[in-house]
Amino acid sequence: MQFYDCYPFCTYALGQYLSYSQSAKFTPSPKLLNETDRCLKDGVYHKKVLFFENLGFVEHTDARKIFYEEALIFEQIHLGVYKQFGFEMMTVPKGVMVAQRCDLVLDRMQTLGSNVTRG
């Protein structure tokens, strides 16, 4: 079992969010469209994806300058993009301890037929 960030779809979501935040029209580049099409056609990513809900806060860093309210909007855009491209979201909820989130991920992987060994 391997885990990947579905980067072309995340990039698409980020483009939509930036357009939303700047009240501009989102026009994905041909390169991004080609990559999303290739990933879908070639089945690069499993159609069921883990989506980790926000934790209820945002910790600012030099790289992360988004406010919590903006993060909630981006989360909804992100979900919408994944659904737009035909992915089924397996949500990992906020408000549970890290160990419970890990167990939930392992349980979801087992339901997909993956060999999961708990340590």
Summary of the structure (lengths in Angstrom):
residues: 119
radius of gyration: 15.9
end to end distance: 15.4
largest distance: 48.6
contacts: 257
relative contact order: 0.17
helix: 50%
strand: 8%
